[in-house]
Protein backbone atom coordinates (compact mmCIF):
# COMPACT_ATOMS: atom_id res chain seq x y z
CA UNK A 1 0.00 0.00 0.00
CA UNK A 2 1.13 3.57 -0.79
CA UNK A 3 1.87 5.30 2.48
CA UNK A 4 1.92 9.11 2.71
CA UNK A 5 5.36 10.66 2.57
CA UNK A 6 6.54 12.14 5.82
CA UNK A 7 8.40 15.39 5.41
CA UNK A 8 9.36 16.90 8.74
CA UNK A 9 8.23 20.48 9.42
CA UNK A 10 11.06 22.73 10.44
CA UNK A 11 9.80 25.53 12.66
CA UNK A 12 10.74 28.96 11.26
CA UNK A 13 13.26 30.95 13.24
CA UNK A 14 12.78 34.15 11.18
CA UNK A 15 9.53 35.72 9.97
CA UNK A 16 10.68 35.44 6.33
CA UNK A 17 10.74 31.65 6.63
CA UNK A 18 6.94 31.65 6.98
CA UNK A 19 4.88 31.19 3.82
CA UNK A 20 3.12 34.25 2.38
CA UNK A 21 -0.26 33.71 3.99
CA UNK A 22 -1.25 30.34 5.47
CA UNK A 23 -0.71 28.33 2.27
CA UNK A 24 1.59 25.34 2.16
CA UNK A 25 2.96 22.62 -0.10
CA UNK A 26 0.51 19.70 -0.03
CA UNK A 27 0.63 15.93 -0.54
CA UNK A 28 2.70 14.90 2.45
CA UNK A 29 2.47 14.51 6.20
CA UNK A 30 4.59 16.61 8.50
CA UNK A 31 4.51 13.96 11.20
CA UNK A 32 3.40 10.36 11.82
CA UNK A 33 0.33 9.78 14.03
CA UNK A 34 0.73 13.41 15.22
CA UNK A 35 1.58 12.24 18.73
CA UNK A 36 -2.10 11.98 19.63
CA UNK A 37 -2.13 8.26 20.43
CA UNK A 38 -2.63 7.39 24.07
CA UNK A 39 -3.73 3.75 23.57
CA UNK A 40 -2.42 1.39 20.93
CA UNK A 41 -4.11 -1.72 19.55
CA UNK A 42 -2.41 -5.07 20.01
CA UNK A 43 -3.71 -8.23 18.34
CA UNK A 44 -3.69 -11.72 19.80
CA UNK A 45 -3.13 -13.77 16.64
CA UNK A 46 -4.22 -16.97 18.40
CA UNK A 47 -7.68 -15.45 18.90
CA UNK A 48 -7.85 -13.63 15.54
CA UNK A 49 -10.03 -15.40 12.96
CA UNK A 50 -8.86 -13.21 10.05
CA UNK A 51 -12.32 -11.81 9.28
CA UNK A 52 -10.69 -8.44 8.37
CA UNK A 53 -13.50 -6.37 9.86
CA UNK A 54 -10.83 -4.24 11.57
CA UNK A 55 -9.11 -3.81 8.21
CA UNK A 56 -12.33 -2.46 6.71
CA UNK A 57 -13.23 -0.01 9.46
CA UNK A 58 -9.84 1.49 10.24
CA UNK A 59 -10.23 5.20 9.30
CA UNK A 60 -6.50 5.60 8.66
CA UNK A 61 -5.75 2.41 6.74
CA UNK A 62 -3.41 1.52 9.57
CA UNK A 63 -4.50 -2.14 9.72
CA UNK A 64 -2.42 -4.12 7.24
CA UNK A 65 -2.99 -7.62 5.91
CA UNK A 66 -0.16 -10.05 6.44
CA UNK A 67 0.40 -13.74 5.88
CA UNK A 68 -0.38 -14.14 9.57
CA UNK A 69 -3.82 -12.43 9.24
CA UNK A 70 -3.30 -8.77 10.34
CA UNK A 71 -0.86 -6.31 11.81
CA UNK A 72 -0.82 -2.59 12.60
CA UNK A 73 1.09 0.29 10.98
CA UNK A 74 1.89 2.06 14.21
CA UNK A 75 3.33 5.10 12.42
CA UNK A 76 -0.15 5.99 11.22
CA UNK A 77 -2.45 4.44 13.82
CA UNK A 78 -3.97 7.22 15.92
CA UNK A 79 -5.28 4.83 18.56
CA UNK A 80 -9.01 5.42 18.01
CA UNK A 81 -9.89 1.85 19.05
CA UNK A 82 -12.50 1.19 16.34
CA UNK A 83 -10.69 -2.05 15.44
CA UNK A 84 -10.92 -3.34 19.02
CA UNK A 85 -14.59 -2.37 19.17
CA UNK A 86 -15.53 -4.16 15.92
CA UNK A 87 -13.51 -7.32 16.58
CA UNK A 88 -16.10 -10.16 16.96
CA UNK A 89 -13.71 -12.36 18.98
CA UNK A 90 -12.07 -9.69 21.20
CA UNK A 91 -8.65 -10.44 19.71
CA UNK A 92 -7.63 -6.74 19.80
CA UNK A 93 -6.79 -5.04 23.08
CA UNK A 94 -6.08 -1.35 23.54
CA UNK A 95 -2.98 -0.93 25.65
CA UNK A 96 -1.97 2.33 27.27
CA UNK A 97 1.07 3.91 25.64
CA UNK A 98 4.07 4.27 27.85
CA UNK A 99 6.72 6.73 26.79
CA UNK B 1 1.57 60.54 -26.65
CA UNK B 2 -1.85 62.13 -26.39
CA UNK B 3 -4.62 60.31 -24.59
CA UNK B 4 -8.23 60.09 -25.69
CA UNK B 5 -10.60 62.21 -23.65
CA UNK B 6 -14.02 60.94 -22.63
CA UNK B 7 -16.89 62.73 -20.90
CA UNK B 8 -17.83 60.06 -18.36
CA UNK B 9 -18.98 59.44 -14.79
CA UNK B 10 -16.79 58.15 -11.94
CA UNK B 11 -18.37 54.72 -12.37
CA UNK B 12 -17.57 54.73 -16.12
CA UNK B 13 -14.03 55.80 -15.29
CA UNK B 14 -13.65 52.84 -12.93
CA UNK B 15 -14.94 50.43 -15.58
CA UNK B 16 -12.51 51.83 -18.17
CA UNK B 17 -9.64 51.60 -15.69
CA UNK B 18 -10.57 47.99 -14.99
CA UNK B 19 -10.68 47.13 -18.71
CA UNK B 20 -7.23 48.65 -19.20
CA UNK B 21 -5.92 46.52 -16.29
CA UNK B 22 -6.93 43.29 -18.08
CA UNK B 23 -8.58 41.34 -15.26
CA UNK B 24 -9.44 37.71 -16.02
CA UNK B 25 -12.61 37.50 -13.96
CA UNK B 26 -15.11 40.02 -12.64
CA UNK B 27 -17.44 38.75 -9.95
CA UNK B 28 -19.81 41.41 -8.74
CA UNK B 29 -23.31 42.09 -7.54
CA UNK B 30 -24.96 45.41 -8.41
CA UNK B 31 -25.80 47.93 -5.69
CA UNK B 32 -26.54 51.67 -5.78
CA UNK B 33 -24.40 53.74 -6.37
CA UNK B 34 -21.93 51.24 -7.85
CA UNK B 35 -24.37 49.59 -10.33
CA UNK B 36 -23.03 51.31 -13.45
CA UNK B 37 -19.54 49.85 -12.86
CA UNK B 38 -21.01 46.35 -12.97
CA UNK B 39 -23.25 47.15 -15.95
CA UNK B 40 -20.40 48.60 -17.99
CA UNK B 41 -18.07 45.70 -17.23
CA UNK B 42 -20.71 43.13 -18.17
CA UNK B 43 -21.30 45.02 -21.45
CA UNK B 44 -17.56 45.08 -22.14
CA UNK B 45 -17.25 41.36 -21.45
CA UNK B 46 -20.26 40.75 -23.75
CA UNK B 47 -19.09 42.91 -26.66
CA UNK B 48 -15.61 41.41 -26.45
CA UNK B 49 -13.76 44.64 -25.72
CA UNK B 50 -12.81 43.11 -22.38
CA UNK B 51 -11.44 39.57 -22.49
CA UNK B 52 -12.75 38.49 -19.10
CA UNK B 53 -15.25 36.13 -17.57
CA UNK B 54 -18.15 37.98 -15.95
CA UNK B 55 -19.64 36.02 -13.04
CA UNK B 56 -23.20 36.94 -12.09
CA UNK B 57 -22.89 35.99 -8.43
CA UNK B 58 -25.88 35.87 -6.09
CA UNK B 59 -24.44 38.11 -3.37
CA UNK B 60 -21.48 40.23 -2.33
CA UNK B 61 -20.31 37.42 -0.06
CA UNK B 62 -20.11 35.21 -3.14
CA UNK B 63 -18.50 38.00 -5.16
CA UNK B 64 -15.60 38.17 -2.71
CA UNK B 65 -15.38 34.39 -2.37
CA UNK B 66 -15.18 34.02 -6.16
CA UNK B 67 -12.55 36.77 -6.37
CA UNK B 68 -10.40 34.82 -3.91
CA UNK B 69 -10.71 31.72 -6.07
CA UNK B 70 -9.67 33.74 -9.11
CA UNK B 71 -6.66 35.15 -7.31
CA UNK B 72 -5.73 31.70 -6.01
CA UNK B 73 -5.21 30.31 -9.52
CA UNK B 74 -2.99 33.24 -10.39
CA UNK B 75 -5.58 35.26 -12.30
CA UNK B 76 -6.47 38.92 -11.85
CA UNK B 77 -9.75 39.58 -10.04
CA UNK B 78 -12.00 42.61 -9.84
CA UNK B 79 -15.15 43.27 -7.86
CA UNK B 80 -17.12 46.32 -6.79
CA UNK B 81 -19.62 47.09 -4.08
CA UNK B 82 -21.01 49.70 -1.70
CA UNK B 83 -22.49 50.14 1.77
CA UNK B 84 -24.70 47.17 2.76
CA UNK B 85 -22.95 45.06 0.12
CA UNK B 86 -19.56 45.83 1.62
CA UNK B 87 -20.87 44.78 5.04
CA UNK B 88 -22.31 41.61 3.56
CA UNK B 89 -18.88 40.66 2.19
CA UNK B 90 -17.12 41.68 5.42
CA UNK B 91 -16.16 38.12 6.30
CA UNK B 92 -14.54 37.74 2.90
CA UNK B 93 -12.57 40.97 3.25
CA UNK B 94 -10.60 39.62 6.20
CA UNK B 95 -10.22 36.27 4.46
CA UNK B 96 -8.83 37.88 1.31
CA UNK B 97 -6.27 39.97 3.15
CA UNK B 98 -5.22 37.04 5.35
CA UNK B 99 -4.86 34.81 2.29
CA UNK B 100 -2.79 37.57 0.64
CA UNK B 101 -5.03 37.68 -2.43
CA UNK B 102 -4.36 40.98 -4.25
CA UNK B 103 -7.95 41.60 -5.36
CA UNK B 104 -8.88 45.11 -6.45
CA UNK B 105 -12.33 46.38 -5.49
CA UNK B 106 -14.18 49.62 -6.09
CA UNK B 107 -16.39 50.79 -3.25
CA UNK B 108 -19.01 53.50 -3.78
CA UNK B 109 -19.07 55.19 -0.38
CA UNK B 110 -22.64 55.15 0.89
CA UNK B 111 -24.42 55.48 4.23
CA UNK B 112 -25.31 52.41 6.29
CA UNK B 113 -28.83 51.49 7.39
CA UNK B 114 -30.73 52.37 9.53
CA UNK B 115 -32.19 54.82 8.55
CA UNK B 116 -32.06 53.29 5.08
CA UNK B 117 -30.22 55.61 2.71
CA UNK B 118 -28.73 55.30 -0.75
CA UNK B 119 -26.79 58.56 -0.35
CA UNK B 120 -23.16 59.11 0.34
CA UNK B 121 -21.00 59.10 3.43
CA UNK B 122 -17.90 57.12 4.39
CA UNK B 123 -19.27 54.98 7.24
CA UNK B 124 -19.04 51.80 5.17
CA UNK B 125 -15.33 51.62 4.30
CA UNK B 126 -14.14 53.40 7.46
CA UNK B 127 -16.12 50.84 9.46
CA UNK B 128 -13.95 48.16 7.85
CA UNK B 129 -10.53 49.78 8.24
CA UNK B 130 -9.40 46.76 10.25
CA UNK B 131 -10.10 44.31 7.45
CA UNK B 132 -6.49 44.34 6.27
CA UNK B 133 -7.20 46.06 2.94
CA UNK B 134 -5.34 49.00 1.51
CA UNK B 135 -7.81 51.89 1.24
CA UNK B 136 -7.53 54.87 -1.07
CA UNK B 137 -10.10 57.70 -1.32
CA UNK B 138 -10.14 59.48 -4.68
CA UNK B 139 -11.14 63.05 -5.42
CA UNK B 140 -12.45 62.86 -8.99
CA UNK B 141 -13.20 60.52 -11.89
CA UNK B 142 -9.71 60.88 -13.37
CA UNK B 143 -8.09 59.78 -10.12
CA UNK B 144 -10.61 56.91 -9.94
CA UNK B 145 -9.50 55.57 -13.33
CA UNK B 146 -5.81 56.08 -12.65
CA UNK B 147 -6.02 54.50 -9.20
CA UNK B 148 -7.55 51.25 -10.49
CA UNK B 149 -4.48 50.76 -12.67
CA UNK B 150 -2.12 51.77 -9.86
CA UNK B 151 -4.08 49.57 -7.42
CA UNK B 152 -3.21 46.35 -9.27
CA UNK B 153 0.45 47.30 -9.44
CA UNK B 154 0.59 48.08 -5.70
CA UNK B 155 -1.57 45.15 -4.54
CA UNK B 156 0.33 42.59 -6.62
CA UNK B 157 3.79 43.81 -5.57
CA UNK B 158 5.71 40.91 -3.98
CA UNK B 159 6.25 42.87 -0.78
CA UNK B 160 2.59 43.86 -0.54
CA UNK B 161 0.24 41.08 -1.80
CA UNK B 162 -2.69 42.77 -0.10
CA UNK B 163 -6.15 43.48 -1.51
CA UNK B 164 -6.90 47.06 -2.49
CA UNK B 165 -10.11 49.11 -2.10
CA UNK B 166 -10.64 52.17 -4.30
CA UNK B 167 -13.23 54.39 -2.61
CA UNK B 168 -15.40 56.90 -4.47
CA UNK B 169 -17.96 59.13 -2.77
CA UNK B 170 -21.38 57.82 -3.77
CA UNK B 171 -23.18 59.97 -6.39
CA UNK B 172 -20.82 62.95 -5.95
CA UNK B 173 -18.13 60.95 -7.75
CA UNK B 174 -19.87 57.82 -9.00
CA UNK B 175 -22.56 59.71 -10.94
CA UNK B 176 -20.95 63.03 -11.82
CA UNK B 177 -19.70 63.41 -15.40
CA UNK B 178 -16.24 64.78 -16.01
CA UNK B 179 -13.73 64.98 -18.82
CA UNK B 180 -11.37 62.04 -18.24
CA UNK B 181 -8.15 61.19 -20.07
CA UNK B 182 -8.06 57.50 -20.90
CA UNK B 183 -4.56 56.00 -21.07
CA UNK B 184 -3.49 53.97 -24.08
CA UNK B 185 -3.64 50.21 -23.64
CA UNK B 186 -0.08 49.59 -24.81
CA UNK B 187 1.32 51.96 -22.17
CA UNK B 188 -0.83 50.42 -19.43
CA UNK B 189 0.46 46.99 -20.54
CA UNK B 190 3.99 48.28 -20.17
CA UNK B 191 3.21 49.66 -16.69
CA UNK B 192 1.21 46.67 -15.44
CA UNK B 193 2.74 43.26 -16.21
CA UNK B 194 0.66 40.07 -15.86
CA UNK B 195 0.03 38.89 -12.30
CA UNK B 196 2.07 36.02 -10.91
CA UNK B 197 1.53 34.54 -7.47
CA UNK B 198 3.63 32.58 -5.02
CA UNK B 199 0.65 30.50 -3.86
CA UNK B 200 -0.81 29.11 -7.04
CA UNK B 201 -3.61 26.57 -6.99
CA UNK B 202 -2.09 24.15 -9.47
CA UNK B 203 -2.55 20.44 -10.27
CA UNK B 204 1.18 20.13 -10.97
CA UNK B 205 2.15 21.48 -7.59
CA UNK B 206 -0.65 20.77 -5.08
CA UNK B 207 -1.00 23.14 -2.14
CA UNK B 208 -3.04 23.50 0.99
CA UNK B 209 -4.35 27.04 0.58
CA UNK B 210 -5.84 29.35 3.20
CA UNK B 211 -5.24 26.98 6.10
CA UNK B 212 -5.74 27.30 9.84
CA UNK B 213 -2.88 27.76 12.25
CA UNK B 214 -2.47 26.82 15.86
CA UNK B 215 -2.04 29.65 18.38
CA UNK B 216 1.69 29.07 17.93
CA UNK B 217 1.81 30.64 14.45
CA UNK B 218 -1.19 32.96 14.27
CA UNK B 219 0.53 36.08 15.57
CA UNK B 220 3.35 35.60 13.05
CA UNK B 221 0.94 35.54 10.09
CA UNK B 222 -0.83 38.66 11.39
CA UNK B 223 2.53 40.38 11.79
CA UNK B 224 3.34 39.45 8.21
CA UNK B 225 0.09 41.12 7.05
CA UNK B 226 0.87 44.21 9.09
CA UNK B 227 4.38 44.42 7.69
CA UNK B 228 3.06 44.06 4.13
CA UNK B 229 0.69 47.02 4.54
CA UNK B 230 3.45 49.06 6.20
CA UNK B 231 5.79 48.16 3.32
CA UNK B 232 3.14 49.32 0.85
CA UNK B 233 3.90 52.95 1.85
CA UNK B 234 7.07 52.99 -0.23
CA UNK B 235 5.50 50.91 -3.01
CA UNK B 236 2.59 53.39 -3.25
CA UNK B 237 5.04 56.28 -3.66
CA UNK B 238 7.21 54.45 -6.21
CA UNK B 239 4.22 53.31 -8.25
CA UNK B 240 2.73 56.83 -8.29
CA UNK B 241 6.07 58.23 -9.49
CA UNK B 242 6.35 55.66 -12.25
CA UNK B 243 2.74 56.35 -13.23
CA UNK B 244 3.44 60.07 -13.44
CA UNK B 245 6.45 59.47 -15.67
CA UNK B 246 4.43 57.31 -18.07
CA UNK B 247 1.05 59.04 -18.04
CA UNK B 248 1.82 62.56 -16.85
CA UNK B 249 -0.45 62.34 -13.81
CA UNK B 250 0.77 61.81 -10.27
CA UNK B 251 -1.18 62.12 -7.06
CA UNK B 252 1.58 62.76 -4.58
CA UNK B 253 1.71 59.67 -2.41
CA UNK B 254 -0.42 59.20 0.70
CA UNK B 255 -1.59 62.77 1.31
CA UNK B 256 -1.92 65.92 -0.77
CA UNK B 257 -1.72 69.39 0.74
CA UNK B 258 -3.05 72.68 -0.58
CA UNK B 259 -1.84 76.10 0.62
CA UNK B 260 -0.64 74.96 4.03
CA UNK B 261 2.88 76.47 4.04
CA UNK B 262 2.08 79.44 6.32
CA UNK B 263 -1.38 78.25 7.38
CA UNK B 264 -2.72 78.85 10.88
CA UNK B 265 -5.72 76.59 10.43
CA UNK B 266 -5.98 73.47 8.32
CA UNK B 267 -8.82 71.10 7.55
CA UNK B 268 -8.04 67.42 7.01
CA UNK B 269 -10.45 65.68 4.64
CA UNK B 270 -11.01 62.57 2.52
CA UNK B 271 -12.36 62.29 -1.00
CA UNK B 272 -14.58 64.58 -3.05
CA UNK B 273 -15.09 67.32 -0.45
CA UNK B 274 -11.47 68.39 -1.02
CA UNK B 275 -12.42 70.45 -4.10
CA UNK B 276 -15.04 72.47 -2.22
CA UNK B 277 -12.64 73.07 0.67
CA UNK B 278 -10.00 74.34 -1.80
CA UNK B 279 -12.51 76.87 -3.18
CA UNK B 280 -13.20 78.09 0.37
CA UNK B 281 -9.46 78.22 1.12
CA UNK B 282 -8.89 80.45 -1.94
CA UNK B 283 -11.73 82.78 -0.94
CA UNK B 284 -10.61 83.02 2.71
CA UNK B 285 -6.98 83.51 1.68
CA UNK B 286 -8.15 86.44 -0.48
CA UNK B 287 -9.79 87.85 2.66
CA UNK B 288 -6.53 87.51 4.58
CA UNK B 289 -7.17 84.28 6.52
CA UNK B 290 -4.25 81.86 6.58
CA UNK B 291 -6.02 78.56 5.91
CA UNK B 292 -5.24 75.37 4.02
CA UNK B 293 -6.37 71.83 3.43
CA UNK B 294 -4.79 68.38 3.59
CA UNK B 295 -6.41 65.56 1.68
CA UNK B 296 -5.74 62.13 3.14
CA UNK B 297 -5.63 59.79 0.15
CA UNK B 298 -4.81 56.57 1.97
CA UNK B 299 -6.43 55.54 5.27
CA UNK B 300 -4.53 52.21 5.09
CA UNK B 301 -1.64 52.40 5.30
CA UNK B 302 -2.25 55.49 7.45
CA UNK B 303 0.03 58.38 6.42
CA UNK B 304 1.27 59.20 9.92
CA UNK B 305 4.75 60.29 8.92
CA UNK B 306 3.58 62.44 6.01
CA UNK B 307 0.87 64.11 8.12
CA UNK B 308 3.27 64.98 10.92
CA UNK B 309 5.78 66.40 8.44
CA UNK B 310 3.11 68.69 7.00
CA UNK B 311 1.25 69.55 10.21
CA UNK B 312 3.87 70.23 12.85
CA UNK B 313 3.80 74.02 12.28
CA UNK B 314 0.01 74.34 12.31
CA UNK B 315 -1.71 75.75 15.39
CA UNK B 316 -5.23 74.67 14.61
CA UNK B 317 -6.29 71.41 12.96
CA UNK B 318 -9.81 70.36 12.08
CA UNK B 319 -10.90 66.99 10.71
CA UNK B 320 -14.05 66.57 8.65
CA UNK B 321 -15.49 63.10 9.22
CA UNK B 322 -18.24 61.75 6.97
CA UNK B 323 -18.76 59.00 9.53
CA UNK B 324 -19.00 58.70 13.30
CA UNK B 325 -18.09 56.01 15.76
CA UNK B 326 -21.12 56.46 18.00
CA UNK B 327 -20.22 57.35 21.53
CA UNK B 328 -16.81 58.69 20.65
CA UNK B 329 -15.83 60.67 17.52
CA UNK B 330 -15.12 60.44 13.80
CA UNK B 331 -12.74 57.69 12.71
CA UNK B 332 -10.36 59.96 10.78
CA UNK B 333 -10.14 62.27 13.80
CA UNK B 334 -9.12 59.36 16.03
CA UNK B 335 -6.34 58.50 13.59
CA UNK B 336 -5.08 62.08 13.22
CA UNK B 337 -5.09 62.50 17.00
CA UNK B 338 -3.13 59.32 17.52
CA UNK B 339 -0.46 60.58 15.11
CA UNK B 340 -0.35 63.98 16.81
CA UNK B 341 -0.16 62.43 20.29
CA UNK B 342 2.84 60.30 19.28
CA UNK B 343 4.66 63.32 17.85
CA UNK B 344 4.33 65.37 21.03
CA UNK B 345 3.09 68.63 19.51
CA UNK B 346 -0.25 69.94 20.68
CA UNK B 347 -2.31 71.97 18.25
CA UNK B 348 -5.91 73.07 18.86
CA UNK B 349 -7.98 70.25 17.37
CA UNK B 350 -11.61 69.94 16.33
CA UNK B 351 -13.71 67.20 14.76
CA UNK B 352 -16.51 68.17 12.40
CA UNK B 353 -19.05 65.44 11.74
CA UNK B 354 -20.68 66.35 8.45
CA UNK B 355 -22.26 65.03 5.28
CA UNK B 356 -23.81 61.93 6.85
CA UNK B 357 -26.34 60.15 4.64
CA UNK B 358 -25.71 62.54 1.75
CA UNK B 359 -26.27 65.80 3.64
CA UNK B 360 -24.65 68.67 1.76
CA UNK B 361 -21.46 70.16 3.12
CA UNK B 362 -21.72 73.73 1.86
CA UNK B 363 -19.06 76.38 1.40
CA UNK B 364 -20.56 78.33 4.31
CA UNK B 365 -20.30 75.22 6.53
CA UNK B 366 -16.62 74.91 5.63
CA UNK B 367 -16.01 78.61 6.22
CA UNK B 368 -17.67 78.20 9.62
CA UNK B 369 -15.32 75.30 10.45
CA UNK B 370 -12.29 77.41 9.52
CA UNK B 371 -13.56 80.31 11.66
CA UNK B 372 -14.02 77.94 14.63
CA UNK B 373 -10.43 76.76 14.14
CA UNK B 374 -9.07 80.31 13.80
CA UNK B 375 -10.96 81.56 16.86
CA UNK B 376 -9.71 78.51 18.75
CA UNK B 377 -12.32 78.59 21.54
CA UNK B 378 -10.94 75.80 23.72
CA UNK B 379 -14.16 75.42 25.72
CA UNK B 380 -16.12 74.18 22.74
CA UNK B 381 -17.05 70.55 22.39
CA UNK B 382 -14.28 68.98 20.29
CA UNK B 383 -16.78 66.95 18.29
CA UNK B 384 -19.25 69.17 16.46
CA UNK B 385 -22.10 68.14 14.19
CA UNK B 386 -22.18 70.50 11.24
CA UNK B 387 -25.36 71.28 9.33
CA UNK B 388 -27.90 70.08 11.91
CA UNK B 389 -31.33 71.28 10.84
CA UNK B 390 -32.58 71.62 14.43
CA UNK B 391 -31.39 72.95 17.75
CA UNK B 392 -29.50 70.58 20.03
CA UNK B 393 -28.46 71.11 23.64
CA UNK B 394 -24.68 71.06 23.90
Interface residues (C-beta under 8 A of the other chain):
Chain A: X12 X15 X18 X19 X20 X21 X22 X23 X24 X25 X26 X27
Chain B: X98 X99 X100 X161 X198 X199 X205 X206 X207 X208 X209 X210 X211 X212 X213 X217 X220 X221 X223 X224 X227
